[in-house]
Amino acid sequence: MSGHRIPAGIVNAREASAAFGLVRHRPSPELRPFVDHHWVLRWELTGRDPHEQVVLPNLAVNVTFFSDVAGAFGPGKRPFRYVVAGKDHGIGVRFRPGAFRTFLPGPVTMISGGSVPLTDLFPAAGPVTESVRNATDDFEMVRAAEELLLAKRPVLTNAARTAIEAVETIAAEPAITRVGELSSRTGLSQRSLQRLFAEHVGAAPKWAIQVYRLNEASVRIAAEERPDYAELAFTLGYSDQAHFIRDFRSVTGWVPTEYARLNRVQEQESRREKFPGGRQV
């Protein structure tokens, strides 16, 4: 996946880094066909206000092992919100889009926009979550999560491989902005893509394309001091700026100017903390 677009979607990354630590770990060779990476969160906010983290929609299924949230979360169409408070830690497993079907009793659409408790999928999940809670380092958490997943003896079917390759085609080729273009690129009919994505990805091909386009837009808007929204809309394949703004809001919850302002405010607040008295750099 090197060089491919992998939506991270962490809103206000600067503020997030002050609230919690995030470390990513590669999966073991046995799980690499299924898993993008493991992510470990640690935070210490005792005596401080809780922090609500917003994550933009993406196509990945995430399996989480936290004291208050242990479940398999499917791809959604709304930003995901999670509040961290006090002191805690946990681990999440981010699956490659298209690769989680083998762990479910039905199509991935069964958890789209929602979640299922881990104990419904993995009977031994309770003790594993407890092991994660008592872990003293990241290695122990990764090992506990991987042992639970590998106990299922997962097998990547040919259909799953095709779904993964279709999503990775979207990720690798920003010029794909229509389902018809994806159909031509993969050699699959649009109807076949619809069925394949429903079963293995949990989102329609049109939505999958949109998620990658607008996560890319969010990164550029947050990074650029004065984003050129008309140019950005054109680069992403939109025929007009109004359509781009509409789609961006449907995915992120903000129009582009609001999203830019949100990131500018956080940056200014961070600078004021470093230079009391209003001194800016």
C-alpha positions in Angstrom: 0.0 0.0 0.0 3.0 2.3 -0.1 2.1 5.5 -1.9 -1.6 4.8 -1.7 -4.1 7.1 -0.1 -5.1 5.6 3.3 -7.6 7.9 4.9 -6.6 8.6 8.5 -9.2 11.3 9.0 -8.1 12.6 12.4 -9.7 16.0 12.8 -7.6 18.6 14.6 -4.5 16.5 14.6 -2.6 19.1 16.5 -5.1 19.1 19.4 -5.4 15.3 19.2 -1.6 14.9 19.7 -1.8 17.0 22.9 -4.6 14.8 24.3 -3.4 11.3 23.6 -0.5 9.3 22.2 -1.0 7.3 19.0 1.5 4.6 17.8 0.9 2.3 14.9 2.4 -1.2 14.6 2.7 -3.5 11.6 0.8 -6.8 11.8 2.5 -10.2 11.9 3.1 -11.8 8.5 0.1 -14.1 9.0 -2.3 -11.2 9.4 -0.9 -8.8 6.8 -3.3 -10.0 4.1 -6.1 -8.8 6.4 -4.8 -6.0 8.5 -3.4 -2.5 7.6 -2.0 -1.9 11.1 -2.6 -2.0 14.8 -3.0 1.4 16.6 -2.3 1.9 20.3 -3.8 4.9 22.2 -2.6 6.1 25.6 -3.8 9.1 27.4 -3.4 10.8 30.8 -6.0 13.5 31.3 -6.5 13.2 35.0 -7.4 16.7 36.3 -8.0 17.9 32.8 -11.2 18.3 30.7 -12.1 15.2 28.6 -11.2 15.4 24.9 -13.7 14.4 22.2 -11.9 13.1 19.1 -13.6 13.2 15.7 -12.5 10.8 12.9 -13.8 11.3 9.4 -15.5 8.3 7.6 -13.4 5.7 5.9 -13.8 2.2 4.6 -11.9 0.3 7.2 -13.4 -2.1 9.8 -11.8 -1.4 13.1 -11.7 -3.9 16.0 -11.1 -2.2 19.3 -10.0 -3.4 22.7 -10.7 -0.7 25.2 -12.2 -0.9 28.7 -15.4 1.0 27.6 -15.5 0.1 23.9 -14.7 -3.4 22.7 -16.3 -4.1 19.4 -16.0 -4.4 15.6 -16.9 -1.1 14.0 -17.9 -1.0 10.3 -17.5 1.7 7.7 -19.9 4.6 8.2 -21.2 7.7 6.5 -20.8 10.0 9.5 -17.8 11.1 11.5 -17.0 8.8 14.4 -16.7 10.5 17.8 -15.0 9.2 20.9 -14.3 10.8 24.2 -11.1 10.2 26.1 -11.0 11.0 29.8 -9.0 10.2 32.9 -6.1 7.7 32.3 -6.3 4.7 30.0 -5.0 2.8 27.1 -6.1 0.3 24.5 -5.5 -1.1 21.0 -7.4 -1.1 17.8 -6.9 -3.3 14.7 -7.5 -1.5 11.4 -8.5 -4.0 8.7 -7.8 -3.6 5.0 -11.1 -2.6 3.3 -12.6 -5.8 1.9 -10.7 -8.2 4.3 -13.0 -8.5 7.3 -15.8 -10.6 5.7 -14.1 -13.9 6.9 -14.7 -12.8 10.5 -18.4 -12.2 10.1 -21.4 -14.5 9.8 -22.8 -12.3 7.0 -21.9 -9.5 4.6 -20.0 -6.5 5.9 -23.1 -4.3 5.4 -24.4 -5.9 8.6 -22.1 -3.6 10.5 -22.0 -0.6 8.2 -22.6 2.6 10.2 -22.6 0.5 13.4 -20.8 -2.1 15.4 -21.1 -5.5 17.0 -19.7 -6.5 20.4 -16.5 -8.4 20.2 -17.9 -11.3 22.3 -20.5 -11.9 19.5 -17.7 -12.6 17.1 -15.0 -13.9 19.4 -16.1 -15.9 22.5 -12.7 -15.3 24.1 -12.8 -11.5 23.6 -13.5 -10.8 27.3 -10.3 -12.2 28.6 -8.3 -10.7 25.8 -9.7 -7.2 26.6 -8.7 -7.8 30.2 -5.2 -8.8 29.0 -5.0 -5.6 27.0 -6.1 -3.5 30.0 -3.3 -5.1 32.2 -0.6 -5.0 29.5 2.5 -3.1 30.4 3.7 -2.4 26.8 2.5 -2.3 23.2 3.9 -5.7 22.4 1.7 -7.4 24.9 -1.4 -5.7 23.5 -0.5 -6.5 19.9 0.2 -10.2 20.8 -3.2 -10.6 22.7 -5.2 -9.1 19.8 -3.4 -11.1 17.1 -3.8 -14.4 19.0 -7.6 -13.8 19.2 -7.8 -13.1 15.5 -5.6 -15.9 14.4 -7.6 -18.4 16.5 -10.3 -17.9 13.9 -8.0 -19.4 11.2 -9.0 -16.7 8.7 -8.9 -17.4 5.0 -8.8 -14.7 2.3 -11.2 -15.9 -0.4 -10.8 -15.0 -4.1 -13.8 -12.7 -3.8 -12.2 -10.9 -0.9 -9.0 -10.4 -2.8 -10.9 -8.9 -5.7 -12.7 -6.5 -3.3 -9.4 -5.5 -1.7 -7.8 -4.9 -5.2 -10.8 -2.8 -6.3 -10.5 -0.6 -3.2 -6.7 -0.3 -3.6 -7.3 0.7 -7.3 -9.4 3.6 -6.0 -6.7 4.5 -3.4 -3.9 4.4 -6.0 -5.6 6.3 -8.8 -7.1 9.6 -7.9 -8.3 10.0 -11.5 -11.0 7.5 -10.8 -14.0 9.6 -9.9 -16.9 7.5 -11.3 -18.1 4.0 -10.8 -18.0 3.5 -14.5 -14.3 4.3 -14.5 -13.7 1.8 -11.7 -15.6 -0.8 -13.7 -13.4 -0.2 -16.8 -10.2 -0.3 -14.7 -11.1 -3.5 -12.9 -12.9 -5.3 -15.7 -16.0 -5.9 -13.5 -19.5 -4.7 -14.4 -21.0 -2.0 -12.3 -23.6 -4.5 -11.0 -20.8 -6.9 -10.0 -19.0 -4.1 -8.2 -22.2 -3.3 -6.3 -22.6 -6.9 -5.1 -18.9 -7.3 -4.3 -18.7 -4.1 -2.2 -21.9 -4.9 -0.3 -20.6 -8.3 0.7 -16.9 -7.5 1.4 -16.5 -3.7 1.9 -19.8 -2.6 3.5 -20.2 0.5 1.3 -21.2 1.2 -2.3 -18.5 1.8 -4.9 -19.7 5.3 -5.4 -19.4 6.1 -1.7 -15.9 4.4 -1.6 -14.7 6.7 -4.3 -16.2 9.7 -2.5 -14.5 8.8 0.8 -11.1 8.8 -0.8 -11.6 12.0 -2.7 -12.9 14.0 0.3 -10.5 12.6 2.8 -7.8 13.9 0.4 -9.6 17.2 0.3 -9.6 17.4 4.1 -5.9 16.8 4.3 -5.2 19.6 1.8 -7.6 22.1 3.4 -6.0 21.5 6.8 -2.4 21.8 5.5 -2.8 24.9 3.2 -2.8 28.4 4.7 -5.2 29.7 2.0 -6.9 26.8 0.2 -8.1 27.5 -3.3 -11.4 25.7 -3.2 -12.2 26.1 -6.9 -8.9 24.6 -7.9 -9.3 21.8 -5.3 -12.7 21.0 -6.6 -11.4 20.8 -10.2 -8.4 18.7 -9.1 -10.7 16.2 -7.5 -12.8 15.9 -10.6 -15.8 18.1 -9.7 -17.5 20.0 -12.5 -18.4 22.8 -10.1 -17.4 24.1 -6.7 -21.0 23.9 -5.3 -21.1 20.1 -5.8 -17.7 19.7 -4.1 -18.9 21.8 -1.1 -22.1 19.7 -0.8 -20.2 16.4 -0.9 -17.5 17.6 1.5 -20.2 18.6 4.1 -22.0 15.3 3.6 -18.8 13.4 4.6 -17.2 15.6 7.2 -20.1 17.6 8.7 -18.4 20.9 7.8 -18.3 23.0 4.7 -14.7 23.5 3.5 -14.3 27.0 4.9 -15.5 25.9 8.3 -13.1 23.0 8.3 -10.2 25.3 7.4 -11.2 27.7 10.1 -11.4 24.9 12.6 -7.8 23.9 11.9 -6.6 27.5 11.9 -8.1 28.1 15.3 -6.4 25.1 16.7 -3.1 26.1 15.3 -3.4 29.6 16.7 -4.4 28.3 20.1 -1.3 26.0 20.1 0.9 28.9 19.3 -0.5 31.0 22.1 0.2 28.2 24.5 3.9 28.1 23.4 4.3 31.9 23.4 2.2 33.5 26.2 1.2 37.1 25.8 0.1 36.6 22.2 3.5 36.5 20.6 3.2 34.6 17.3 5.7 33.0 15.0 
